Amino acid sequence: MQFLPDPARPGEFMNPFMGSIEFADSKDHPQLQVADWAAGATRQWAQWMAGGGGDQFSRDLESVARPWLIDGIWPAPVSET
């Protein structure tokens, strides 16, 4: 990040990121198992939606994935009239 130009200070670079990154194993943190499942499930459903087809599992995920993604992470689609 610090190698990008700072839009608020022309001619200067961004300040270095002051946080730290910690790596963890899902064996040690059950929360990561849930996050991995949620990410995989929504990815599976999004691929089905983008591709216009898919397997029964992808279709079954819609009732869970759609509320998380549409108008959550992604904006709601504009209705075509």
Residue frames relative to the residue before (quaternion, step in Angstrom):
aa qw qx qy qz dx dy dz
M 1.0000 0.0000 0.0000 0.0000 0.00 0.00 0.00
Q 0.6699 0.5275 -0.3087 0.4215 3.57 0.96 -0.82
F 0.6363 0.5266 -0.3373 0.4517 3.60 1.23 -0.14
L 0.5739 0.5686 -0.3794 0.4510 3.59 1.31 0.07
P 0.5249 -0.6214 0.4615 0.3541 3.60 -1.07 0.64
D 0.4142 -0.7013 0.5287 0.2389 3.54 -1.07 0.79
P 0.3617 -0.7609 0.4877 0.2288 3.64 -0.49 1.09
A 0.6616 0.5028 -0.3091 0.4624 3.60 1.17 -0.46
R 0.7648 0.2313 -0.1323 0.5866 3.57 1.26 -0.40
P 0.2220 -0.8151 0.5178 0.1347 3.61 0.24 1.21
G 0.7943 0.2771 -0.2379 0.4855 3.53 -0.99 0.95
E 0.6998 0.3907 -0.2674 0.5350 3.60 1.27 -0.05
F 0.4676 -0.6630 0.5107 0.2845 3.53 -1.27 0.44
M 0.6360 -0.5095 0.4167 0.4027 3.54 -1.32 0.32
N 0.5390 -0.5892 0.4850 0.3565 3.56 -1.23 0.46
P 0.5727 -0.5867 0.4313 0.3765 3.61 -1.07 0.61
F 0.5434 -0.6044 0.4798 0.3304 3.54 -1.16 0.70
M 0.2751 -0.8121 0.4975 0.1319 3.57 -0.65 1.06
G 0.5563 0.6078 -0.4041 0.3973 3.60 1.16 0.17
S 0.3273 -0.7116 0.5694 0.2497 3.52 -1.28 -0.17
I 0.3350 -0.7168 0.5774 0.2012 3.52 -1.22 0.54
E 0.0959 -0.7792 0.6182 0.0387 3.53 -0.88 0.97
F 0.2534 -0.7563 0.5871 0.1383 3.52 -0.96 0.89
A 0.0314 -0.7995 0.5996 -0.0166 3.55 -1.05 0.77
D 0.3829 -0.6955 0.5658 0.2225 3.52 -1.30 0.45
S 0.4989 -0.6746 0.4521 0.3028 3.57 -0.89 0.88
K 0.5281 0.6048 -0.4242 0.4188 3.62 1.20 -0.26
D 0.7350 0.4187 -0.2185 0.4865 3.55 1.08 -0.75
H 0.7766 0.2527 -0.1181 0.5648 3.59 1.21 -0.48
P 0.3058 -0.7891 0.5032 0.1751 3.61 -0.16 1.24
Q 0.5618 0.6037 -0.3914 0.4083 3.61 1.14 -0.56
L 0.6359 0.5269 -0.3315 0.4562 3.59 1.07 -0.67
Q 0.5985 0.5509 -0.3639 0.4538 3.59 1.10 -0.59
V 0.6562 0.4919 -0.3044 0.4845 3.57 0.99 -0.85
A 0.6567 0.5054 -0.3116 0.4650 3.60 0.93 -0.86
D 0.6372 0.5177 -0.3253 0.4692 3.61 1.00 -0.77
W 0.6535 0.5037 -0.3209 0.4650 3.57 0.95 -0.84
A 0.6631 0.5070 -0.3112 0.4543 3.58 0.88 -0.93
A 0.6642 0.4968 -0.3108 0.4642 3.59 0.91 -0.87
G 0.6732 0.4939 -0.2959 0.4640 3.59 0.94 -0.84
A 0.6580 0.5132 -0.3106 0.4552 3.57 0.97 -0.84
T 0.6877 0.4605 -0.2966 0.4766 3.58 0.87 -0.86
R 0.6053 0.5393 -0.3528 0.4672 3.62 1.10 -0.62
Q 0.6408 0.5261 -0.3159 0.4612 3.57 0.95 -0.91
W 0.6853 0.4768 -0.2873 0.4696 3.58 0.88 -0.93
A 0.6541 0.5164 -0.3176 0.4523 3.60 0.96 -0.87
Q 0.6302 0.5131 -0.3390 0.4739 3.61 1.02 -0.70
W 0.6314 0.5181 -0.3332 0.4710 3.57 1.00 -0.78
M 0.6718 0.5011 -0.2946 0.4592 3.58 0.92 -0.93
A 0.6864 0.4856 -0.2839 0.4609 3.59 0.92 -0.91
G 0.7292 0.4474 -0.2379 0.4600 3.56 1.04 -0.76
G 0.4301 -0.7308 0.4441 0.2893 3.58 1.24 -0.18
G 0.7715 0.1955 -0.1590 0.5842 3.57 1.12 0.49
G 0.1784 0.8040 -0.5591 0.0958 3.54 -1.16 -0.25
D 0.6366 -0.5395 0.3973 0.3819 3.49 -1.31 -0.09
Q 0.7101 -0.4579 0.3257 0.4243 3.55 -1.31 0.21
F 0.6094 0.5627 -0.3532 0.4328 3.59 1.03 -0.75
S 0.6555 0.5062 -0.3092 0.4674 3.57 0.93 -0.89
R 0.6578 0.4976 -0.3154 0.4692 3.59 0.94 -0.81
D 0.6593 0.5191 -0.3076 0.4486 3.59 1.02 -0.78
L 0.6182 0.5660 -0.3384 0.4278 3.59 1.16 -0.51
E 0.4923 0.7093 -0.4223 0.2759 3.58 1.15 -0.47
S 0.6702 0.5159 -0.3239 0.4239 3.61 0.86 -0.87
V 0.6930 0.4262 -0.2725 0.5136 3.60 1.17 -0.47
A 0.7295 0.4693 -0.2515 0.4293 3.57 0.79 -1.04
R 0.6293 0.5748 -0.3525 0.3864 3.60 0.90 -0.85
P 0.6882 0.4632 -0.3215 0.4566 3.68 0.76 -0.81
W 0.6345 0.5242 -0.3393 0.4555 3.62 1.09 -0.58
L 0.7831 0.3867 -0.1733 0.4553 3.53 0.92 -0.94
I 0.7421 0.3975 -0.2385 0.4841 3.57 0.64 -1.09
D 0.8315 0.0177 -0.1173 0.5427 3.51 -0.72 1.24
G 0.5863 0.4737 -0.3935 0.5264 3.55 1.25 0.56
I 0.7914 0.1407 -0.0424 0.5934 3.53 0.27 -1.30
W 0.7514 0.2745 -0.1535 0.5800 3.57 0.97 -0.91
P 0.5024 -0.6183 0.4838 0.3621 3.62 -1.09 0.48
A 0.5897 -0.5554 0.4409 0.3865 3.54 -1.20 0.48
P 0.5059 -0.6511 0.4587 0.3312 3.59 -0.97 0.76
V 0.4596 -0.6500 0.5276 0.2965 3.54 -1.17 0.65
S 0.4084 -0.7168 0.5030 0.2578 3.56 -0.77 0.97
E 0.3504 -0.7285 0.5549 0.1967 3.51 -1.00 0.90
T 0.0376 -0.8118 0.5827 -0.0034 3.58 -0.68 1.07
